[in-house]
Amino acid sequence: MTNQVSLKTWIGVLGSLVGAFMAVLDIQITNASLKDIQAALGATLEEGSWISTAYLVAEIVVIPLSGWLARVFSIRWYLFVNASLFVFFSMCCAWAWNLPTMILFRGLQGFSGGVLIPLSFTIILISLPPVKQPIGLALFAITATFAPAIGPTIGGWLTDNYSWQYIFYLNLIPGLLLLAAVWYAIPSQPLQLQMLKQGDWGGIMSMAIGVGCLEVVLEEGTRKDWFSSQFIVRLTIISVIFLILFFWLAFTQKRPFINLRLLGRRNFGLASIVNSSIGIGLYGTVFILPLYLAQIQQYNAMQIGQVIMWGGMPQLLIVPILPKLMQRIDIRVMVGVGVSLFALSCFMDTTMTHNTGIDELLWSQMVRAMGLPLIMVPLSSIATSGIEKEQAGSASALFNMMRNLGGAFGIAVLGTLLTRREQFHSNRLGEAISLYHPQTQQRLDQLTQFLMTKGADYTVAHDRAIAMLDNIVRREAYVMAYNDCFLFIGFALLLSGLAVIFIKKVKASGGAAAH
């Protein structure tokens, strides 16, 4: 294979990357605007959570299928049709007239958008020669790490300045560019419709039900108090049964739709473990930090976006130099340094107080932005090293699914951890603050006197002072709980970093077709 890459091939690669960027962006873009969407559709907070859950469930179900379906319908047609549907369903989301239609359209948007992520990865592996693949993987890393960082910023800005519908209209112009690039640059291949007759339909159905139910359990578990909810218990049982069936079929069928045996390959398996922890860190920090800023600092969507943006912007400066660095430095070392920096940024956020705002958080965001590219690009290169062309679809689907599942698991754990640790710290602080303690009485007297100067009589002022003290305790308990959440993410990253020690050394020449 020649090392020269034509302009037409690059247009195809860049077009597919635009698709992956849009699909990842849309995971987080509604988060900053969820209150506005709920208000417009007359939904409660719990009902509105399904707007995000529907997209995530559909996306995570379709990612493992994408490699096999791309072989059946050809990459060009499968990508073109799903890109068209993604743009169409994005418009439908903007036109949704009630909650059920919004959830339906978000699910369909996720089902078509989920295809764009692994197919972009696959196109890089099969279109670019090994020496050029690090460049393609560096560009793919931007879609995976930069999009979640700027999603809330863009969503917040569009909602504040225009309306929430514009977060969906945003997909129209890049969507049309994607369609033009696919039509022009992705080569035509014959359809293999006969594969549908021989399809691993048992494996497909068991995977869809098992993974879909697991994603709902992870997304909704915290809100429904986990196994005290019959709904969560039933879905967990269904998920376990169908996932066991899926794994059994995947290892016993002659032609499974996805090759799980790739996880048994040393480098691919270890890289997938690290990738799942990156999902915990990547989506976990984008989940926890906005909650802290909204609850403790009372930031609006735009202000939250300005903080999180610093976890993304510096990546644009680092990513272009990574392919050159990978030729000079052992890429295992780069991954190790990247994981350490990402973990360090989380540990920097474990000392927050109720006064911690953008000025203090800027530095941890910058460290995070330096670490993420050092993980994503070399890790992708490690995972795909030695992967045969015919396995590129399965490798891409598995690698991307591991990150998304890690993210779903991380958000579920962090949501529960935040609640439990807030209760723990609240109880501990409550025990330490006795109304009979001289310092507490002094503080209550100060607050009571302050409120009396505002016109309240002694009884009302005293009651309000006790309520204010209670709010201060709750606030401090929440700040300590947020610190605990960042501590969990930091240790999860460091633990996964141990896997890097056991990775075999590879050349930074990419993966598929490297043989």
N, C-alpha and C positions, 0 to 999 in steps of 0.2 A: 504494500500500500504506500503510495507516494505521500511525502510529508507536506506537499503543497495543498492548500485548501482553497477552492474557488470562492468567488464572491457570492455565487448563488447558494453554496452550502452554508456560508456564514449567515446569509439572510434567513435561511431555514432555521438555523440554530437560534439566532437572535429572536426570530418570530416566536418560536416555541417557548423561549425564556420569558417573553412578554406575557404569554399565557400562564406560565407557572407563577409569575409575579402577581398577576391579577387574582389567581385562585388562592394564593397564600394571603394576600392583602385582605380578601373578603372574609377570611376567618375572623379577623380582629376588628375590621372596620366598623361593624355595627355596635361594638361594645360601648364606644363613647356616646352613641346616639340612641341607645336602647330606651332611655326614659322618654325621649321624644316620640319614638316609634310606638311605644306602649300607650302613650297618651293619645296619639292619633288613631290607634286601632282599638282603644278602649280595653286594653289588657292589663291584668295585674302583673306584679313583678315576677311571680312564679310562672304565669302563663307566658310572659314575654321571654323567659329564659329559653323557651323552645325555639325561638327565632334563631338563636346561635346553635342550639343542640341539633336541630333538623339539618343544618348545613354540615356540621361536623360528622354526624352519623352517616349521611349519604356519601360524604367525601371518603371516609375511612373504609366504607364497604366497597366502593368502586376502585380504589387504588390497587388492591391486590388483583383485581380482574383485568386491569388495563393492559398488562403484558400479553395475556392470551387473546383478548378481544382485538388488540392491535394486529396480531398475526392473522386473525380471522378476516377482519375487514380492511387490512393494510393500514399502516401508520398514517398515511396521507388522508384517507377518507375518514378514519376513526377520529383523528384530531380535528379535521375540518368540521365534521358534523357536530362534535361535542363543543367546539369553540363557538359555533353558530348558536347552539342551544344555550350555552352559558350566557352569551350576550342577550339572547331573547328572554331567558328567565330572569336576568338582572333587571331588564325593563319591566317585566311582570311584577317583580318585588316592589318597584317604585309605584306601580299602579294598584297594589293590593288594597282591597277595600275593607277587609276585616282580618282578624287574627288567623283563622283557619286557612285563608288563601295565602297569607304571608308565609305561614309555616310550610304549606305545600310548595310554593314557589322557591322558598329558601332550600328545601330539600332537593328539588329538581336542579336548582342552581349548583348545589354541592355535588350532586350526582354527575353533572356534566363538567363542573370545575375540577373535581377530583382527578379526572383523566389528564388534565393539563400538566399536573405536577410530575408524575412519573414518566410521561411521554417526553417531556422536555429533557429529562435525565437520560432516557433511552436514546433520543436523537443525538445527544452529545456523544454517547458511547459508540453508536454505530456509524455516525457521519464523519467524526473527526479522527485523524490518525493518532496513535498513542502519544506522540510528542506534543500534539496540540490539545489533547484532552484536559490537561491542567488549566488551560485558559478557559475552556468551556465550563469546567467544574467550578472555577473561580466566579464566573458569571452566574452560575446556578446558585452558588452560595449567597449571592446578593438577594436572590428571590426568597431563599429559605430564612435568612436572618434579618435582612433590611426591611422586608415587607411587614413582618409583625411589629417592628419598632416604629414604623411611620404610619401604620394602619389607624391607630387611635387619633393621631395628629390630623391626618387628612379627614377622617370621619368627623372629628370635633369641629374642624374649621369649616367644612361644608355645611354642617348642621347649624352652626352659629351664624354663618353669613348668608346662607341660602335656605335650604330645608333638608330634612333627612332623606328625601327622595334622591337628592343629588349624589349620595354615596353609592347608589346603584347606577345612575346615569353615567357615572365616572367610567364605567367599563366599556362604554360604547366606542369611543375613538380607538383606544388600544386594542379592543376586540376586533375592530375592522382591520387594523394593521396586522394583527395576528392572522386573520383569514386570508389577507392578501399575500402574506409571506408563505403560508402553508400552501396555498394554491400555486404560487409561482415556484417555490424552491424545494418543496418536499417531493422526491421522485415517486412516480406512480409504481405500484406493485400489484400483482394479480391478487384478487380476493381468494380466500381459501374457505369458502362457505361449507365445504364438506366437513371441516373441523367441528362445525356445530353438531353434526350427527354423532361424532365420536367424543363430544364434550364431556368433561368431568362435572356433570350437572349435580351429582350428589355433593361433591366437594364445594361447588359454587354456592349451592343453597345452604349447606351447613355453615360455610364461612360467613355468608351474608347475615344469617340469623344470629350466629354466635358472636361475631364481631359487632354487629349492629346493636344487639342487646347489651353487650359489654360497654360500648360507648355511652349508651343511655344511662346505664348504672353509674358510670364514672362521672357523667355530666350532672345527673339529677340526684345522686346519692346524698350529697351534703344538704341540699335543700329539703330533702324528704327524711332526713335523720337516719339514713342508711337502713339497717335491717330491722328497724322498728316499723318500717313501711312494708306492707304486703306486696305492693307494686315492685319495689326493689328486690325483695326476696324472690318473687316469681321470675323476674327477669334474670337474676343471677343464676338460678337453677337452669333456666332455658339456655343461657349463655354457656355455662359449664358443659352441659350435655352436648350441645351442637359443636362447641370447639373441640371437645374430645373426638367426636365423630369426624370433624374436619381433619384433624391431625392424623387419625387412623387412615382415612381415605387418601390423604396426601402421601403417606409413606407406603401404601399398599397398591394403589392404582398404577397401571402401566403409563398412563398419560395424564398426570395431575395438571390442573390448569395453572398452578404455580409451583415452582421447584423449591420446597422447603429444605431440601438437602443442602442448598447453598449455605444455610446457617451453620452447617457442620464443617464448612471450610474455615480453617483457623482465622485467617485475616478478616473474611467477610463476617463471620459470627462475632468476633471481638469488636470489630468496627460498628456492628449493629447495636451491641450492648452500649458502647459509648454514645452512639447516635440517639438511643432512647433516653439516656440521661441528659443529653443536650436538649431533647424535647422537653424534659422536666424543667430544665433551667430556662430555656428560651420562652416557653409559653407560661411557665410559672411566674417569672419576674414580670412579664407583661400583664399577668393577672393580679398579682399582689400589689405592685407599686401604684397603679391607678386607684385601687381600693383605699390604700393608705392616704394618697393625696386628696381624694374626694372626701373621705371621712374625717381625717385629722386636720388637714390644711384647708378644706373647703374649696379646693381648686375646681375650676370649671373644665369642660372637655378640652378646650384649647390650651389652657395652662398645663394640664396633664400631658397633652401631646408634646408640648415644648420640652418637658423633662425627659420623656421617653425617647424623643427624637435624638438625643445625644447618645443613645445606645445604638443608633443606626448610622447617623451621618459620617462619623470617622471611618466606618467600614469602606466607604466609597474611595477613600484615599489609600487604604491598606490592600484591598483586594487586587488591584492591578499589578502590584509588585510581587504577589505571592507565587505565581508560576516560576519566576526567576529565583526566588528564595528556595523553592522546593528542589531546584537543581543543585543548590549548594549546601543545603542543610538536610540532615536525616529527617524525613517527614514525620517519623514517630516522635522525635524531639519537639517538632513544631506543634503536634497535637498535644503533647504533654504540657508544653508552655501555655498553649491556648486554654486547656482545661484549668490549669492553675490560675491563670489570669481571670477566667470566668468565675471560678470559685472565690478568688480574692475579692472580686467586685461585690459578690454576695455577702462575704464576711464584713466588708466595709459598711454594708447597710444594716448590720446587726446592732449598731450603736445609735440608732435613731432616737430622737426625743420628739416631743410634740412641737418643737420649734424647727425641726428638720424640713427644709424646703428645697427649692431648685438649686440654690447656691451650694448647699452641702451635697446633694445627690448628683450633681453634675460630674463629680470626679469618679464616683463608682460607675456611672454610665459610660464614661470615657474608657475606663479600664475594661469594662464588659465589651465595648465596641472593638477594642484592640485584640481581645481574646477570641471572640467568635470566629472571625475569618481564619485565624490560625488553626482552628479545629475543623471547620466545615470543609474547606478545600482539600487539605491533606487527607482527612478522614475518608472523603469520597474517593480519593485516589487509591488509598489503601484497600477500601472495600471492593473496588472494581478491578484491582490488579489481577490479571489472569482470568477474568470472566470471559467466557466464550461469547461470540456474537449472538448465538441462538439463545443464550441465557440472559441477555441484557435486559429483556422485559421483566423477567422474574426478579433479577437482582435489583432493578430500579424500583419495582413495586414493593419488595420486602424492605429495602433500605429506607424508603420514604415513609412506609407504614410504621416502621419502628419509631421514627421520630414523632409522628402524629400520636401514636399510642402512648409514648412516653409523656407527651404533652398532656393528653387526656388524664393519664394516671396522676401526673404531677398536680394538675389543677384540682382533681378530686381530693388528693391527700392534703393539699394546702388549704382548701376550703374547710375541711374537717379540723385540721390542725389549728387554724385561726380561731375557730369557735371554741375548741377544747382549751386552748392555751389562754384565751381571753377569760374564760370562766375560772381557770386555775389562778391566774394572776389577780383577777378581781377578788376572789376569795382570800388570797394571801394578803392583799393590800387592805381588804376589809377588816381582817383580823388585826392588822397592825394599827389601824386607825380607829381607836375607841373614842366615843363621845366624851368619855371621862378623862381622857389624856390631856394634860395641860396644853400641849402644842395644838391639839385638835380644837380645844375650846378657844384658844387664842385666835386661831384661824377663823373659826365660826363667828367669834365676836367681831373680827375685822370685816367679814362679809356682811354680817347683820348691820353693822354701823354704816357700811357703804350703801346698802339697799335702803336704809332709813333716810339717808341724805337724798335719795331719789324720790322720797315721798311715801314709802311704805311704812305701816305701823309696825311695832316691835314683833308681834306674833307672826304676821305675814312675812316680814323680813327674815325672821329666824327660820321659818319653814323653807323659804326660798334658799337661804344660805346652806341648809342641810342638803337640799336638792342639788345645789351647785357643787357642793363637796362630793356628792355621789357621782355627778357627771365627770368631775375631775378624776376620780378613782377609775371610772369606766374608760375614760380617755387614755389614762396611763396604762391600764391593763391591755387595751387594744394595741398601743404602741409597742409594749413588750411582746405581745403575741405576733405582731408583724416582724419584729426582730427575730423571733424564734423561727418564723417561716423562712426568712432569708438564711438562717443558720442551717435549716434542713436542706435547702437547695445547695448551699455550699458544700455540705458533707456528701450529698448524693453525687455531686460532680467529682469530688476528690475520690470517692469510692470507685466510680466508673473509670477514673483515670488509671487505676491499677491495671485495668485490662490492657492498657497501652504497652505495659512492660512485656507482655506475652505476644505482641504482634511481631510477625516476621518482617525483616527489613525488605522494602520494595523500592524500586526506582520510581521516580516521579514521572512516569510515562503514561499514566492513565490505566485503563483497564481493558474493556472489551476489545477483542481483536488484537490483543497484545501478543498472542501466541504466534 
